[in-house]
């Protein structure tokens, strides 16, 4: 579930950002300044239980954290939060990115907005 949901979320997000960006530099800026920090705060390399309390709270506001948590559970059998919560937030993320990608595809370009 998390593998397919994660793949679709990133695919839809890629479509959305591709229509939003006008240059390759803008595409790179999105991944560098938005996606990469969200990934690191999502607990990719360590469990958020090892982080100070303030960073744990900030990580739980990160939607990628729940997707990464589902991956961690599927591989290691350990979870930082309830798996049902991770599945629900991942599904909401899938729906939001799908809608954004549909809007981008229908408009064709954000410069016309």
C-alpha positions in Angstrom: 0.0 0.0 0.0 2.7 2.5 1.0 4.9 1.7 -1.9 2.1 2.3 -4.5 0.7 5.3 -2.6 4.2 6.9 -2.3 5.0 6.3 -5.9 1.7 7.9 -7.0 2.1 10.9 -4.6 5.6 11.7 -6.0 4.4 11.2 -9.6 1.5 13.6 -9.2 3.7 16.0 -7.3 6.2 15.9 -10.2 3.4 16.7 -12.7 2.2 19.6 -10.6 5.7 21.1 -10.1 6.7 20.5 -13.8 3.8 22.7 -14.8 4.5 25.3 -12.1 8.2 25.7 -12.9 9.4 27.7 -15.9 13.0 26.6 -15.7 15.1 23.6 -14.6 16.5 25.8 -11.8 13.0 26.2 -10.4 12.5 22.4 -10.5 15.7 22.0 -8.7 14.8 24.6 -6.1 11.6 22.8 -5.2 13.4 19.5 -4.6 16.3 21.2 -2.7 14.4 23.6 -0.5 11.0 21.9 0.0 11.2 18.2 -0.6 14.6 17.4 0.8 14.0 19.1 4.2 10.6 17.3 4.5 12.3 14.0 3.8 14.9 14.5 6.4 12.3 15.7 9.0 10.2 12.6 8.1 12.6 10.3 9.9 14.2 8.6 6.9 17.5 7.8 8.6 16.5 7.5 12.2 13.3 7.1 14.3 11.9 10.4 15.4 11.9 9.0 18.9 15.6 9.8 18.9 15.0 13.5 18.2 14.5 16.2 20.8 10.8 16.9 21.7 10.4 20.0 19.6 11.7 18.2 16.5 9.3 15.2 17.2 6.4 17.6 17.2 7.5 19.3 14.0 8.0 15.9 12.3 4.5 14.9 13.1 3.3 18.0 11.2 5.1 16.7 8.1 2.9 14.7 5.8 5.9 12.8 4.4 6.6 11.5 7.9 3.5 9.2 7.8 4.4 7.8 4.4 8.0 7.1 5.5 6.6 5.6 8.7 4.5 3.2 6.6 7.6 2.2 4.6 9.6 1.7 7.8 6.9 -0.5 9.2 6.7 -2.6 6.1 10.4 -3.2 6.1 11.4 -3.3 9.8 8.1 -4.0 11.6 8.5 -0.8 13.7 6.4 2.2 13.7 6.6 5.6 15.4 2.8 6.3 15.1 -0.3 4.2 14.6 -0.2 2.5 11.2 -3.9 3.4 10.5 -3.1 7.1 10.9 -0.2 6.7 8.5 -2.4 5.0 6.0 -5.1 7.7 6.3 -2.8 10.6 6.0 -1.0 9.0 3.0 -4.4 8.5 1.3 -5.2 12.2 1.9 -1.9 13.2 0.5 -2.6 11.0 -2.6 -6.0 12.7 -3.1 -4.5 16.2 -2.7 -1.6 15.6 -5.1 -4.0 13.9 -7.6 -6.3 17.0 -7.6 -3.3 19.3 -8.0 -2.0 17.3 -10.9 -5.4 17.3 -12.6 -5.7 21.1 -12.2 -2.2 21.5 -13.7 -3.0 19.2 -16.6 -6.3 20.9 -17.4 -4.9 24.4 -17.2 -1.8 23.4 -19.2 0.4 26.1 -17.7 0.3 28.1 -14.5 1.3 31.2 -16.5 -2.3 31.5 -17.7 -3.8 31.6 -14.2 
